[in-house]
Amino acid sequence: MWNANDEAMALIFGRYGYDDASLADILAQDCGRDGSLSFFVAGSGNFPVSEALSGPGAFADASGGGFMPVRPPAEMRCGLWVWRSDEPIEHLKRLARLTDAEEERYDSITSQSRRREYLTVRALISTVLGKRISYHPSKAPFITDDDRFISISHTGQWVVAALDTKPTGVDTEYLSRDVSRVSHRIFSPREMSLTENPTVLWCAKEAAYKAYGMEGTDFLHDITVTDIAGNRIFVDILSRHITLMHFTLGELMIVVCE
């Protein structure tokens, strides 16, 4: 459980100092040929490192078994952040540093879970990047006064954000999510044959859509998962061929564009 003396906890995928690198470059270097992954941790918290990663690659714990009380520089060009929101709401609100307009929007939200989600997204961007987030009319997020691309996903108490120098998309779902009711409307029989867990297909199509989709994009006909090899997913979307990476983080499935 979160401790009032702790800072907000976030996991950072990637490394420091890649000023000119895209997230794909970091993924390629950090995953490497052996598929191993490196995680960095900002702040502190009680998330069990032992359950942090599973998949085809070995987990490389950069913090030596614990959490590193460091934050990435605001000029870090790209990365992937995972934030577990279990802080007291007032503390989370202080981290979010809401503007007057955001405060007004926050007060209009009646759902407690949506209020927490609203604050967590802004706390993550403000605390880790020192930036503010806004939304296009299409509801796609962007960072104010910044030329980088951002994608955000949330489920339950978890918020995931991907930052890149090119269009990117990220999606996360609980591994236990049952998508069988909609699978026939979203996945082809061939796609279903690629994996025993359709959640990875769902996340892949969502992440691809966030990166390159447009209004009217049909998940069944316009986004096709062509293959899954190890922790990489190959997707065709609107005449583009893209690669995504998937991994599990405890109870979560996370898929992000390379």
C-alpha positions in Angstrom: 0.0 0.0 0.0 1.2 3.5 -0.8 2.9 5.3 2.1 2.3 9.0 2.7 6.0 9.5 3.0 6.7 8.2 -0.4 6.8 10.1 -3.7 4.5 8.9 -6.5 5.8 5.8 -8.1 6.4 5.3 -11.8 8.3 2.7 -13.9 10.3 4.1 -16.8 11.0 1.9 -19.8 14.0 3.1 -21.7 17.2 4.9 -20.9 18.5 8.4 -20.4 20.4 10.4 -22.9 18.8 9.4 -26.1 18.2 12.9 -27.3 17.9 12.0 -31.0 16.5 8.5 -30.6 13.0 7.3 -31.2 11.2 4.9 -28.9 12.0 2.2 -31.6 15.7 2.9 -31.2 15.5 2.5 -27.4 13.3 -0.7 -27.7 15.8 -2.1 -30.2 18.8 -1.4 -27.9 17.1 -2.3 -24.6 15.4 -5.4 -25.9 18.3 -6.5 -28.1 18.5 -9.8 -29.8 17.9 -11.7 -26.6 14.7 -9.9 -25.8 15.8 -8.7 -22.4 14.3 -5.5 -21.0 15.6 -2.8 -18.8 13.4 -0.8 -16.4 14.2 2.3 -14.5 12.1 3.5 -11.5 11.3 7.1 -10.6 10.3 7.9 -7.1 9.6 5.1 -4.6 6.8 2.7 -3.8 5.9 -0.8 -3.0 5.4 -2.4 -6.4 7.0 -5.8 -6.3 9.9 -5.8 -8.7 9.8 -9.6 -8.7 6.6 -9.6 -10.7 7.4 -6.6 -12.9 8.1 -8.4 -16.2 7.4 -11.7 -17.8 7.6 -12.8 -21.4 10.2 -14.1 -23.8 12.9 -11.8 -22.4 14.7 -11.9 -19.1 14.0 -9.0 -16.7 17.0 -6.8 -16.0 16.3 -5.0 -12.8 18.3 -1.7 -13.2 17.7 -0.8 -9.6 19.3 -3.8 -8.1 16.2 -5.3 -6.5 14.6 -2.1 -5.3 13.5 1.3 -6.6 15.8 4.1 -7.6 14.8 7.5 -6.1 15.5 9.4 -9.3 13.5 11.2 -12.0 14.3 11.3 -15.7 15.3 14.7 -17.1 12.5 16.7 -18.6 14.3 16.8 -21.9 14.2 13.0 -22.2 13.0 12.5 -25.7 11.0 9.3 -25.4 10.1 6.5 -23.1 7.3 4.4 -21.6 5.9 5.1 -18.1 3.6 2.9 -16.0 1.9 4.6 -13.0 -0.1 2.8 -10.3 -2.6 5.2 -8.8 -3.1 4.4 -5.2 -2.1 7.7 -3.7 -4.5 9.7 -1.5 -6.6 11.8 -3.8 -5.4 15.1 -2.3 -1.7 14.2 -2.8 -2.4 13.2 -6.4 -4.1 16.5 -6.9 -1.1 18.4 -5.7 1.1 16.4 -8.1 -1.2 17.1 -11.0 -0.9 20.9 -10.6 -4.2 21.6 -12.3 -4.8 24.9 -14.1 -8.0 26.8 -13.4 -9.6 25.3 -16.5 -8.5 21.8 -15.5 -9.8 22.4 -12.0 -13.2 23.3 -13.4 -13.2 20.2 -15.6 -12.2 18.0 -12.6 -15.0 19.4 -10.5 -17.5 18.5 -13.2 -16.6 14.8 -13.1 -19.0 12.9 -10.9 -17.4 9.4 -11.1 -14.7 8.9 -8.4 -12.8 6.5 -10.6 -12.8 9.0 -13.5 -11.7 11.8 -11.2 -8.7 9.7 -10.1 -7.9 8.8 -13.7 -8.0 12.5 -14.7 -5.6 13.4 -11.9 -3.3 10.5 -12.5 -2.7 11.3 -16.2 -1.9 14.9 -15.3 0.3 14.0 -12.3 2.3 11.6 -14.5 2.9 14.2 -17.2 3.6 17.0 -14.7 5.8 15.0 -12.4 7.8 13.0 -14.8 8.1 15.4 -17.8 7.4 18.8 -16.2 4.8 19.3 -19.0 1.1 19.8 -19.5 -1.3 17.6 -21.5 -4.1 18.8 -23.8 -6.4 17.0 -26.2 -7.3 17.5 -29.9 -11.0 17.7 -30.9 -10.5 14.0 -31.9 -9.6 13.3 -28.2 -6.1 12.4 -29.1 -3.6 13.7 -26.5 -0.7 16.0 -27.1 1.8 17.8 -24.9 1.5 21.5 -24.8 4.5 23.4 -26.3 6.2 20.2 -27.3 6.8 18.5 -30.7 6.8 15.0 -29.4 4.0 12.5 -29.7 2.2 11.0 -26.7 -0.2 8.1 -26.2 -2.0 7.2 -23.0 -3.9 4.2 -21.8 -5.6 3.4 -18.5 -7.3 0.5 -16.9 -8.3 0.2 -13.3 -5.7 1.9 -11.1 -3.0 1.8 -13.8 -2.1 4.6 -16.3 0.5 4.0 -19.1 2.0 6.7 -21.2 4.3 6.4 -24.2 6.3 9.3 -25.5 8.1 9.3 -28.9 9.5 11.5 -31.6 7.2 9.9 -34.1 3.5 8.9 -33.9 3.1 6.3 -31.2 0.4 4.3 -29.6 0.1 2.3 -26.3 -2.7 0.2 -24.8 -3.0 -1.8 -21.6 -5.6 -4.2 -20.3 -5.8 -6.7 -17.5 -4.8 -10.1 -18.7 -8.1 -11.4 -17.3 -10.2 -9.2 -19.5 -12.8 -11.2 -21.5 -13.1 -9.9 -25.1 -15.0 -12.9 -26.4 -18.2 -11.0 -26.8 -16.7 -8.7 -29.4 -14.0 -10.8 -30.9 -16.0 -11.8 -34.0 -16.5 -8.1 -34.8 -12.8 -7.1 -34.3 -10.7 -10.2 -35.1 -10.5 -12.5 -38.1 -10.3 -16.2 -37.7 -6.6 -16.1 -38.9 -5.8 -13.4 -36.3 -7.4 -15.5 -33.6 -5.2 -18.4 -34.6 -2.1 -16.4 -33.8 -2.5 -16.4 -30.0 -4.3 -18.1 -27.2 -4.9 -14.8 -25.5 -7.0 -12.4 -27.7 -6.2 -9.6 -25.2 -2.9 -9.1 -27.0 -4.8 -8.7 -30.3 -7.1 -6.1 -28.7 -4.2 -4.1 -27.3 -2.3 -4.3 -30.6 -5.2 -2.9 -32.6 -5.9 -0.2 -30.0 -2.3 0.9 -30.0 -2.0 0.8 -33.8 -5.2 2.9 -34.0 -3.9 5.5 -31.6 -0.7 5.9 -33.7 -2.1 5.9 -37.2 -5.9 5.5 -37.1 -8.4 8.1 -38.3 -12.1 8.7 -37.9 -14.0 5.8 -39.4 -11.2 3.2 -39.2 -12.7 -0.2 -38.9 -10.8 -2.5 -36.5 -11.7 -5.7 -38.4 -11.0 -4.6 -42.0 -8.6 -1.7 -41.7 -6.3 -3.0 -38.9 -4.8 -6.5 -39.4 -2.5 -8.4 -37.1 -0.4 -10.3 -39.6 2.0 -12.1 -37.2 3.2 -12.4 -33.7 6.8 -13.4 -33.2 8.2 -13.5 -29.7 7.3 -10.2 -28.1 6.8 -8.4 -31.4 3.5 -7.9 -33.2 3.3 -7.1 -36.9 0.3 -5.0 -37.9 -1.0 -3.5 -41.2 -3.1 -0.4 -40.7 -4.4 1.8 -43.6 -1.6 0.7 -45.9 1.1 1.1 -43.2 3.2 -1.8 -41.9 4.1 -1.3 -38.3 5.7 -3.3 -35.5 4.6 -3.2 -31.9 6.0 -4.9 -28.8 4.0 -6.6 -26.1 4.9 -7.7 -22.6 3.2 -8.4 -19.3 3.7 -6.3 -16.1 2.2 -8.2 -13.2 -1.6 -8.4 -14.0 -1.3 -6.2 -17.1 -0.8 -6.7 -20.8 1.0 -3.7 -22.4 1.4 -3.2 -26.1 3.4 -0.2 -27.5 4.5 0.8 -31.0 8.2 0.4 -31.7 
